[in-house]
Amino acid sequence: MLRDGQRKLEREVVDRHWDGRWTLLTFSVPEARRADRHALRTRLGWVGFGPLRSGLWISTSPTDVSHVLSELDLLGHAEVFRAETFMWTDLARIVSEAWDLPELAAGYSAFLDRWTEGASDDLDELSRRTRLDAEWLLLIRQNPRLPVALLPEDWPGVGAQALFRTLRRRLSRPAGKLAAEVLESIVDD
């Protein structure tokens, strides 16, 4: 999970190379396994899927969810397809049904406002770096990493990520130095 979180920190918040294809996951989990169904939905959101219909989740990435299904012993309850939209299918409608873009945009905008205005300037660099990473991870944990073509032109996620990376780079050295000092003082005690 920590490695997956680190990968999320390093990945782009948008997909700039989408091939126009979708991953569709359909599942039917018995009522007796309600907790597993809830865990599956949570994990699908973490890997970028969104619910389009009851039991049908979609992603714009060719995400391999076999490990998620296997961990929950649900491989026999699901099917996965790669497909393209066809005929009258409205991409904007699909995206708005599967993901709450206004909520995601509001989160990115709030991050931009807070950190542009010097959030946590009263803290030392290590504490600021920890808070920055934690806030960013909370923000991107449900980010579906949608293609640029499916997002509004002024998508705030791109600017928020640029700010995050700039601040993280700026805080890296002083935060590392403080962390080393704290660890050294713990070892000396």
C-alpha distance (Angstrom), angle and dihedral (degrees) to the residues before:
residue distance angle dihedral
M1 . . .
L2 3.81 . .
R3 3.81 90.6 .
D4 3.79 90.1 49.5
G5 3.80 89.9 49.9
Q6 3.81 90.2 50.7
R7 3.81 90.3 51.0
K8 3.80 89.7 51.1
L9 3.81 89.7 52.1
E10 3.80 90.6 53.7
R11 3.82 99.7 41.2
E12 3.77 125.2 91.0
V13 3.81 114.6 -100.6
V14 3.81 89.6 -133.1
D15 3.79 133.0 45.0
R16 3.79 110.3 -122.1
H17 3.83 96.1 179.6
W18 3.80 105.8 50.7
D19 3.81 115.3 161.9
G20 3.82 93.5 -153.7
R21 3.79 93.4 -108.4
W22 3.79 128.8 121.5
T23 3.78 133.2 -148.3
L24 3.80 110.5 -135.3
L25 3.78 121.0 -163.1
T26 3.75 119.2 -171.1
F27 3.78 121.5 -174.5
S28 3.76 141.8 168.2
V29 3.79 115.3 -163.3
P30 3.82 118.3 -173.0
E31 3.79 117.5 -110.8
A32 3.80 89.1 -117.5
R33 3.83 87.3 66.7
R34 3.79 96.6 51.3
A35 3.83 92.7 137.0
D36 3.82 90.4 54.4
R37 3.81 90.2 49.2
H38 3.80 90.1 52.7
A39 3.82 91.4 47.1
L40 3.81 89.8 49.7
R41 3.80 92.6 52.1
T42 3.81 91.1 48.5
R43 3.79 92.8 50.1
L44 3.79 93.0 44.6
G45 3.81 89.0 55.8
W46 3.82 89.4 50.3
V47 3.82 91.6 55.4
G48 3.82 93.9 47.1
F49 3.79 105.3 -93.2
G50 3.79 122.8 137.1
P51 3.82 128.9 -161.8
L52 3.80 111.8 -108.0
R53 3.80 98.0 169.4
S54 3.77 135.6 -9.5
G55 3.79 105.2 -61.3
L56 3.82 93.5 1.1
W57 3.79 118.9 101.0
I58 3.80 126.1 177.0
S59 3.78 138.7 -159.0
T60 3.78 133.1 -179.7
S61 3.81 90.0 -141.9
P62 3.81 127.3 78.0
T63 3.79 88.1 -118.3
D64 3.79 117.4 176.1
V65 3.79 105.1 -137.0
S66 3.80 96.1 172.9
H67 3.82 90.9 106.5
V68 3.81 90.9 53.2
L69 3.79 92.5 48.6
S70 3.80 92.4 42.7
E71 3.82 94.4 51.3
L72 3.80 88.9 54.4
D73 3.82 93.0 41.6
L74 3.81 89.9 -120.0
L75 3.82 102.0 124.1
G76 3.81 89.4 110.8
H77 3.80 91.6 53.0
A78 3.81 99.8 55.5
E79 3.78 144.4 57.3
V80 3.80 127.7 -160.9
F81 3.82 127.7 -153.6
R82 3.82 137.3 178.4
A83 3.78 111.4 -143.9
E84 3.79 146.6 155.2
T85 3.77 126.6 -127.5
F86 3.79 115.1 -103.7
M87 3.78 139.8 -156.4
W88 3.82 115.9 -28.1
T89 3.80 96.8 3.5
D90 3.80 109.5 137.5
L91 3.82 109.9 -143.4
A92 3.80 93.8 -162.8
R93 3.80 90.7 54.5
I94 3.81 92.3 48.4
V95 3.79 91.6 51.1
S96 3.80 93.3 46.8
E97 3.81 91.4 50.1
A98 3.79 95.7 47.7
W99 3.81 100.3 40.0
D100 3.79 135.1 30.2
L101 3.82 98.2 -127.2
P102 3.82 94.9 173.8
E103 3.81 90.0 56.2
L104 3.81 92.2 46.8
A105 3.81 91.1 47.6
A106 3.82 91.1 48.7
G107 3.80 90.0 53.0
Y108 3.79 92.2 51.2
S109 3.82 91.7 45.6
A110 3.81 91.6 50.2
F111 3.81 89.9 49.5
L112 3.81 90.0 51.2
D113 3.81 92.2 48.7
R114 3.79 94.9 45.9
W115 3.80 97.7 45.8
T116 3.80 96.2 38.0
E117 3.79 87.9 56.4
G118 3.82 91.0 54.0
A119 3.78 102.6 -94.9
S120 3.79 112.8 -156.6
D121 3.81 94.0 6.0
D122 3.80 86.2 147.2
L123 3.82 89.9 65.9
D124 3.78 129.3 79.0
E125 3.81 118.8 -102.4
L126 3.82 94.8 -98.5
S127 3.80 92.3 52.5
R128 3.82 91.7 44.9
R129 3.81 91.4 49.7
T130 3.80 91.1 49.0
R131 3.80 91.9 48.5
L132 3.82 91.7 45.4
D133 3.81 92.3 52.4
A134 3.80 92.6 44.3
E135 3.81 93.6 49.7
W136 3.79 91.7 46.4
L137 3.81 92.9 49.3
L138 3.80 91.1 49.7
L139 3.78 89.2 50.0
I140 3.79 97.8 48.2
R141 3.80 98.1 37.8
Q142 3.80 90.8 95.2
N143 3.79 96.3 30.6
P144 3.82 106.2 127.6
R145 3.82 92.0 -157.1
L146 3.78 92.1 -128.0
P147 3.78 123.2 -166.1
V148 3.79 116.4 -93.4
A149 3.83 88.2 -120.4
L150 3.82 90.3 64.6
L151 3.81 97.1 47.5
P152 3.79 131.3 79.7
E153 3.80 112.5 -91.0
D154 3.81 93.6 -113.3
W155 3.83 95.4 48.0
P156 3.84 105.8 170.6
G157 3.81 93.1 -151.7
V158 3.80 91.4 79.2
G159 3.81 93.6 54.9
A160 3.80 92.0 41.8
Q161 3.79 90.8 53.9
A162 3.80 92.0 49.0
L163 3.81 89.8 52.0
F164 3.81 91.9 46.1
R165 3.80 92.1 52.1
T166 3.81 93.1 46.3
L167 3.80 93.3 50.1
R168 3.80 92.8 43.2
R169 3.81 90.9 52.7
R170 3.80 91.6 46.1
L171 3.82 92.9 49.7
S172 3.80 96.5 40.9
R173 3.80 100.7 87.3
P174 3.82 99.1 39.9
A175 3.83 91.0 43.1
G176 3.81 90.5 50.0
K177 3.78 90.7 50.0
L178 3.82 92.0 50.9
A179 3.81 91.3 46.5
A180 3.81 90.5 52.3
E181 3.82 90.6 49.7
V182 3.80 91.9 49.9
L183 3.79 92.2 47.9
E184 3.78 91.2 46.8
S185 3.80 91.9 52.0
I186 3.83 90.5 49.2
V187 3.80 91.3 51.7
D188 3.81 90.9 47.6
D189 3.83 92.0 52.3
